[in-house]
Amino acid sequence: MHDLDLDLLRCFVTVADDRNFTTAGSRLGRSQSAVSVRIKKLEELIGSQLLLRNNQGVVLTEKGKSLYPRARQILNDSESLLAEMTEPVVSGRLRIGILEYISPHRIPELLSSVQRQLPDADLSFRVGLSQTLLALLKAGELDLALALHDPNSKTSVPIAQDPLVWIESAEKDGSEPDGTRSLCLMQAPCIYRSAALQSLTDARLSHREVLTCSSIQSVRSGVISGLGKSVLGKSCLGEGLRIAQAMQDLGTLPEATLSLHGSDKRKDAIAKTLKGALRDLLA
């Protein structure tokens, strides 16, 4: 009797989530070919094809659809068990702010992972912009906040970095006949907005702002629909988006440093938990 290798299941679930072998490989820290080999090994073990590739990307077969929720549950249970056995016990009410800039299309996945790893804590989350979260922390309405790093703050502890990249719709050719760059941007103040405008200024390129948003998810949606390009964290890439390589070649963009803010005594344990949960999102 053969056992199911968790690594094979993790590769399968990641490809099923991303609908793309290359993107899944980036998240897993493996090459596309290495992911393909593991999927093939899982299919041989099960005796049935699980994934199909077509013009739209990757789709699940009927057997794949049947396996997916059970594979996801096995991985979640494994994560919870490991956390229960190895993580420091965090208990009591804990209000955590989470920066919306981090992979906004996968925020529920991040929050679920944190919940599984802290089963003894009474958790509540607030997702928002960095300035909003820090204001709530200062007002005593949050215990800890994952927000942009503040080098002048003694309670700002860096835990991850998210490189900034130019993004565009994966369905559009990206050409702009008149030479003017159409942009979808966050409203000021915003590090992504500042980086985009500074990059174009340095390259002496003209632009027009076709969409101004108060949320990163809205910016993503605007870019996916083809309204324009934008600068966002690399973690914001996903289905419907790609790096705008011609714009990326204009010059090096900065990195967004993510920090855990606050002085709650459980901060070290939460920082460790968030680092693990962010590892896949920021791969």
C-alpha positions in Angstrom: 0.0 0.0 0.0 1.3 3.4 -1.0 1.1 6.6 1.2 0.2 10.0 -0.3 3.2 12.3 -0.1 2.2 15.7 1.3 4.6 17.4 -1.1 2.8 15.9 -4.1 -0.5 17.1 -2.7 0.9 20.6 -2.1 2.1 20.8 -5.7 -1.3 19.7 -7.0 -3.3 22.1 -4.8 -0.9 25.0 -5.7 -1.2 24.4 -9.5 -5.0 24.0 -9.1 -5.2 27.3 -7.3 -3.0 29.3 -9.7 -4.1 27.5 -12.9 -0.5 27.8 -14.0 2.6 25.6 -13.6 5.1 28.4 -13.7 3.3 30.6 -11.2 2.9 27.5 -8.9 6.5 26.7 -9.2 7.5 30.3 -8.1 5.3 30.0 -5.0 6.8 26.6 -4.2 10.4 27.5 -4.9 10.6 24.9 -7.7 11.1 25.0 -11.5 8.1 24.4 -13.8 9.5 21.0 -14.8 10.0 19.9 -11.2 6.3 20.7 -10.5 5.2 18.8 -13.6 7.2 15.8 -12.5 5.5 15.8 -9.1 2.0 16.1 -10.7 2.8 13.2 -13.0 4.0 11.1 -10.1 0.7 11.9 -8.2 -1.3 11.0 -11.2 0.5 7.7 -11.6 0.0 7.0 -7.9 -3.8 7.7 -8.1 -4.1 6.1 -11.6 -5.9 8.9 -13.2 -5.2 12.3 -14.9 -5.9 15.2 -12.5 -5.0 18.3 -14.6 -5.4 19.3 -18.2 -3.7 22.1 -20.1 -5.6 24.2 -22.7 -5.5 27.7 -24.2 -6.9 29.2 -21.0 -4.3 27.6 -18.8 -4.8 24.6 -16.5 -8.2 23.0 -15.6 -9.1 20.2 -13.3 -10.4 16.9 -14.6 -13.4 15.3 -12.8 -11.0 13.2 -10.7 -9.0 16.4 -10.0 -12.1 18.2 -8.8 -12.9 15.3 -6.5 -9.3 15.2 -5.1 -8.9 19.0 -4.6 -11.0 19.7 -1.5 -9.8 16.5 0.3 -6.1 17.4 -0.6 -6.7 20.9 0.7 -8.1 19.6 4.0 -5.2 17.2 4.4 -2.7 20.0 4.0 -4.7 22.2 6.4 -4.8 19.5 9.0 -1.1 18.8 8.7 -0.3 22.5 9.1 -2.6 22.7 12.2 -1.1 19.6 13.8 2.5 20.9 13.2 1.6 24.3 14.7 -0.1 22.6 17.7 3.0 20.5 18.4 5.7 23.1 17.8 4.4 26.7 18.0 4.3 28.6 21.3 0.8 28.8 22.8 -0.9 32.1 22.0 -4.2 32.5 23.9 -6.7 35.2 24.7 -8.3 37.9 22.6 -6.0 39.2 19.8 -6.9 41.9 17.3 -4.6 41.9 14.3 -4.4 44.5 11.5 -3.4 43.1 8.1 -2.1 45.3 5.3 -4.3 45.1 2.2 -1.2 45.6 -0.1 -0.1 42.0 0.5 -1.5 39.6 -2.1 -5.1 41.1 -1.7 -6.7 38.3 -3.8 -5.4 35.8 -1.3 -6.0 37.6 2.0 -8.6 35.0 3.1 -6.0 32.2 2.6 -3.5 34.2 4.8 -6.1 34.7 7.6 -7.1 31.1 7.5 -3.5 30.0 7.8 -3.0 32.2 10.8 -6.1 30.9 12.5 -5.0 27.3 12.0 -1.6 28.0 13.5 -3.1 29.8 16.6 -6.0 27.6 17.6 -6.0 28.7 21.2 -6.4 32.4 20.4 -9.6 34.4 20.0 -8.6 36.2 16.8 -10.2 39.0 14.9 -8.7 40.8 11.9 -8.9 44.2 10.3 -7.7 44.5 6.7 -6.9 48.0 5.5 -4.3 50.5 4.4 -1.1 51.0 6.3 -1.9 54.4 7.7 -5.4 53.3 8.8 -4.0 50.3 10.6 -1.3 52.2 12.4 -3.9 54.8 13.5 -6.1 52.1 14.9 -3.1 50.5 16.7 -2.3 53.9 18.3 -5.9 54.3 19.3 -5.9 51.0 21.1 -8.3 49.3 18.7 -5.7 46.8 17.5 -3.2 44.8 19.4 -0.7 44.3 16.5 -0.6 45.4 12.9 1.2 44.0 9.9 1.9 47.2 7.9 4.7 49.0 6.0 7.9 49.3 7.9 8.6 52.6 9.8 12.4 52.9 10.4 11.7 55.6 13.0 9.4 53.4 15.1 10.9 51.3 17.9 8.0 48.8 17.6 8.3 48.3 13.8 9.9 44.8 13.3 10.6 43.8 9.7 9.4 40.3 8.8 9.1 40.2 5.0 9.7 42.1 1.7 7.6 42.4 -1.4 9.4 43.7 -4.5 7.5 46.3 -6.6 6.9 45.5 -10.3 5.1 47.0 -13.2 2.0 45.0 -14.0 -0.4 44.8 -17.0 -3.3 42.7 -18.2 -2.3 39.2 -19.3 -5.0 39.3 -22.0 -3.8 42.6 -23.7 -0.8 43.2 -25.9 0.3 46.2 -23.8 0.8 48.5 -26.8 0.0 52.2 -26.6 0.0 53.8 -30.0 0.2 57.5 -28.9 3.1 56.7 -26.5 1.1 57.9 -23.4 1.0 55.4 -20.5 -2.4 54.8 -19.1 -2.2 54.2 -15.4 -4.4 52.6 -12.7 -3.2 54.0 -9.3 -4.0 54.1 -5.6 -4.9 57.5 -4.3 -2.1 59.5 -2.5 -0.2 58.9 -0.3 0.9 55.5 -1.5 4.3 54.0 -2.1 3.1 52.2 -5.3 1.8 55.4 -6.7 5.0 57.3 -5.9 7.1 54.6 -7.4 5.1 54.5 -10.6 5.1 58.3 -11.1 8.8 58.6 -10.2 9.8 55.8 -12.7 7.9 57.6 -15.5 9.4 61.0 -14.6 12.9 59.6 -14.6 12.3 58.0 -18.0 10.7 61.2 -19.3 7.6 59.3 -20.4 4.1 60.9 -20.5 1.1 59.3 -18.7 -2.6 59.8 -17.9 -4.3 58.5 -14.9 -7.4 56.6 -16.0 -8.4 55.1 -12.7 -7.8 56.2 -9.1 -8.7 53.8 -6.3 -8.8 53.5 -2.6 -8.0 49.7 -2.6 -5.4 47.5 -4.1 -7.9 45.0 -5.3 -9.7 47.7 -7.3 -6.4 48.6 -8.9 -5.8 45.0 -9.8 -9.3 44.7 -11.3 -8.7 47.8 -13.4 -5.4 46.5 -14.8 -6.9 43.0 -15.5 -9.7 44.7 -17.5 -7.1 46.4 -19.6 -7.7 50.0 -18.5 -4.0 50.6 -17.8 -0.8 49.6 -16.1 0.3 50.0 -12.5 3.0 49.4 -10.0 2.1 46.9 -7.3 3.9 44.4 -5.1 4.9 41.2 -6.8 2.6 39.3 -4.4 -0.3 41.0 -6.2 0.3 39.0 -9.4 -2.1 36.3 -10.2 -4.6 35.1 -12.8 -5.2 37.8 -15.4 -2.0 39.7 -14.7 1.6 39.6 -15.8 4.8 41.7 -15.3 4.9 44.5 -17.9 8.5 43.8 -18.9 8.9 46.8 -21.2 8.1 49.1 -18.3 10.1 47.0 -15.8 13.2 47.6 -17.9 12.8 51.4 -17.2 14.8 51.0 -14.0 14.9 49.3 -10.6 11.8 49.8 -8.4 12.0 49.7 -4.6 10.8 46.9 -2.3 8.0 47.2 0.2 9.2 46.2 3.6 6.5 44.6 5.8 6.7 44.9 9.6 4.8 43.9 12.6 3.9 46.9 14.7 2.8 47.0 18.3 4.1 46.1 21.8 1.8 43.3 22.7 3.7 40.6 24.7 2.6 37.9 22.1 4.3 39.8 19.3 7.3 37.4 18.9 5.0 34.4 18.5 2.8 36.3 16.0 5.8 37.5 14.0 6.9 33.8 13.7 3.5 32.7 12.6 3.1 35.5 10.1 6.5 34.8 8.6 5.5 31.3 7.9 2.1 32.3 6.5 3.6 34.9 4.3 6.3 32.7 2.9 4.0 31.2 0.2 2.2 34.4 -0.6 5.5 36.3 -1.2 7.4 33.5 -3.0 
